[in-house]
Amino acid sequence: MGESTPLQTRSAALKKAIRWISETVQEHPEKEREQVLREAQLRFDLSPAECEFLDANFTDMAAGRTV
């Protein structure tokens, strides 16, 4: 029962990506937000559905607006 399922593994990658995005935005406010999102998607090997989630939920942040 200690084994993780693919869904749990994917969820963990998405959580790590969100944490990394938050840290990166705070440490490097000069970076384009869209670039940060794209880098996270590649860095954490996110699925298309996870990329859509980030785009849908962080698009306002990428445009400089708060959610």
C-alpha positions in Angstrom: 0.0 0.0 0.0 3.1 2.2 0.2 3.4 2.4 -3.6 2.2 5.6 -5.2 -0.2 5.5 -8.1 0.5 7.3 -11.4 -2.1 9.9 -10.4 -0.4 10.6 -7.1 2.9 10.9 -8.8 1.5 13.3 -11.3 -0.2 15.3 -8.5 3.1 15.5 -6.7 4.8 16.9 -9.9 2.1 19.5 -10.2 2.5 20.5 -6.5 6.2 20.9 -7.0 5.7 22.9 -10.1 3.4 25.3 -8.3 5.8 25.7 -5.5 8.7 26.3 -7.9 6.6 28.9 -9.8 5.8 30.8 -6.6 9.4 30.8 -5.5 10.7 31.8 -8.9 8.2 34.7 -9.2 9.2 36.0 -5.8 13.0 35.7 -6.4 12.9 36.9 -10.0 10.1 39.4 -10.5 11.7 40.6 -13.7 11.1 37.3 -15.4 8.1 37.1 -17.8 5.4 35.2 -16.0 4.5 33.2 -19.1 8.1 32.2 -19.5 8.1 30.9 -15.8 5.0 28.9 -16.5 6.5 27.3 -19.6 9.7 26.5 -17.9 7.8 24.8 -15.0 5.9 22.7 -17.5 9.1 21.4 -19.0 11.1 21.2 -15.8 8.5 19.0 -14.1 7.4 17.1 -17.2 3.8 18.0 -16.7 1.0 16.3 -18.7 -1.1 18.3 -21.1 -3.9 18.4 -18.6 -1.6 19.8 -15.9 -0.3 22.4 -18.3 -3.9 23.4 -19.1 -4.5 23.7 -15.3 -1.5 26.0 -14.9 -2.6 28.1 -17.9 -6.2 28.4 -16.7 -5.2 29.2 -13.1 -2.1 31.3 -13.5 -3.0 33.2 -16.7 -4.1 36.3 -14.7 -0.8 36.1 -12.7 1.1 35.9 -16.0 -0.6 39.1 -17.2 0.4 40.8 -14.0 -3.0 40.6 -12.3 -3.7 38.9 -9.0 -6.2 36.1 -8.9 
